[in-house]
Amino acid sequence: MNCFRFLKSHQRHKMSPIKLTYFNVQGKGETMRLILAAAKVEYEDVRLNFEQWGPMKETTPFGQLPFMNIDGEELAESGTIARYLARKYDLAGDGEIGFAHADMMFEHCNDWQKEFILARFPTSPEQKQEQAEKIIQKFAPTWLSTSEKMLKTRGGEWFSSNRLTYGDLAMHHALTWLAWKEDKAFEGVTGCEERFTMLDKYPLLKAHYKRVSNIPEIKEYIANRPTAAQQMNGWGL
Ligand SMILES: N[C@@H](CCC(=O)N[C@@H](CS)C(=O)NCC(=O)O)C(=O)O
């Protein structure tokens, strides 16, 4: 099977049975990949294309990706997998409230993903232009300013427990899409260039993005992950 195996520099621990199966895009799989990178866990990063997925679909728990083989279990549902990994590898914050603080950011980031994904698969060019403008003029400013405010409430550096959690990693993933040159949500769209500088208005979020990017394991993962052109269908997803 033609899959991307992220084992390179993650061979610090002996072979593990963890296998994450998803399409070769970021989408619903990327926050889990960031969690595994931050936790320095070796795993098999199986990245499928549609041809490979077709015959597998019926064999998976809910007929959808991502799914993960871990601890002798086959887990499905992206939120469930992210939370399971975060708890297992101490990236879920301190106590119940720390977990809730991290999880609310993870869920907030799911709203971001939904808006972008809608804009990437429009029903017409007009709808595409409209959806991209909606993101840049309405959705993103509100979403970013509430996130900035929340970060300030939590002390300004991390979204939970004064340390890295999966809430921070979900935020990193979300913010990557905002200024991703190849993001399909903006392909062929005019007048949305402010997305490239938008983060300047949110200094805490901007610093947070850099803080997470500079975690050595995250930096290394990002340097090695597939670019948009290397993803399935060259998608920036
Ligand atoms: N609620 C599920 C939704 C998963 C989902 O929508 N997966 C899509 C890719 S992002 C999929 O598997 N599509 C292919 C198919 O349904 O055959 C989750 O969050 O994991």
Ligand as a Chemical Component Dictionary entry (heavy atoms), coordinates in Angstrom:
data_LIG
# 
_chem_comp.id                   LIG 
_chem_comp.type                 NON-POLYMER 
_chem_comp.pdbx_formal_charge   0 
_chem_comp.three_letter_code    LIG 
# 
loop_
_chem_comp_atom.comp_id 
_chem_comp_atom.atom_id 
_chem_comp_atom.alt_atom_id 
_chem_comp_atom.type_symbol 
_chem_comp_atom.charge 
_chem_comp_atom.model_Cartn_x 
_chem_comp_atom.model_Cartn_y 
_chem_comp_atom.model_Cartn_z 
_chem_comp_atom.pdbx_ordinal 
LIG N1  N1  N 0 -17.859 12.126 12.593 1  
LIG C1  C1  C 0 -16.759 11.573 11.850 2  
LIG C2  C2  C 0 -16.853 12.045 10.438 3  
LIG C3  C3  C 0 -15.754 11.438 9.606  4  
LIG C4  C4  C 0 -15.813 11.876 8.154  5  
LIG O1  O1  O 0 -16.644 12.700 7.740  6  
LIG N2  N2  N 0 -14.900 11.296 7.365  7  
LIG C5  C5  C 0 -14.812 11.575 5.952  8  
LIG C6  C6  C 0 -13.447 12.216 5.635  9  
LIG S1  S1  S 0 -13.134 13.681 6.548  10 
LIG C7  C7  C 0 -14.857 10.250 5.207  11 
LIG O2  O2  O 0 -14.509 9.220  5.737  12 
LIG N3  N3  N 0 -15.264 10.300 3.945  13 
LIG C8  C8  C 0 -15.238 9.154  3.067  14 
LIG C9  C9  C 0 -16.465 8.309  3.128  15 
LIG O3  O3  O 0 -17.430 8.645  3.856  16 
LIG O4  O4  O 0 -16.490 7.293  2.406  17 
LIG C10 C10 C 0 -15.433 11.983 12.521 18 
LIG O5  O5  O 0 -15.357 13.104 13.043 19 
LIG O6  O6  O 0 -14.494 11.186 12.514 20 
# 
loop_
_chem_comp_bond.comp_id 
_chem_comp_bond.atom_id_1 
_chem_comp_bond.atom_id_2 
_chem_comp_bond.value_order 
_chem_comp_bond.pdbx_ordinal 
LIG N1  C1  SING 1  
LIG C1  C2  SING 2  
LIG C1  C10 SING 3  
LIG C2  C3  SING 4  
LIG C3  C4  SING 5  
LIG C4  O1  DOUB 6  
LIG C4  N2  SING 7  
LIG N2  C5  SING 8  
LIG C5  C6  SING 9  
LIG C5  C7  SING 10 
LIG C6  S1  SING 11 
LIG C7  O2  DOUB 12 
LIG C7  N3  SING 13 
LIG N3  C8  SING 14 
LIG C8  C9  SING 15 
LIG C9  O3  DOUB 16 
LIG C9  O4  SING 17 
LIG C10 O5  DOUB 18 
LIG C10 O6  SING 19 
# 
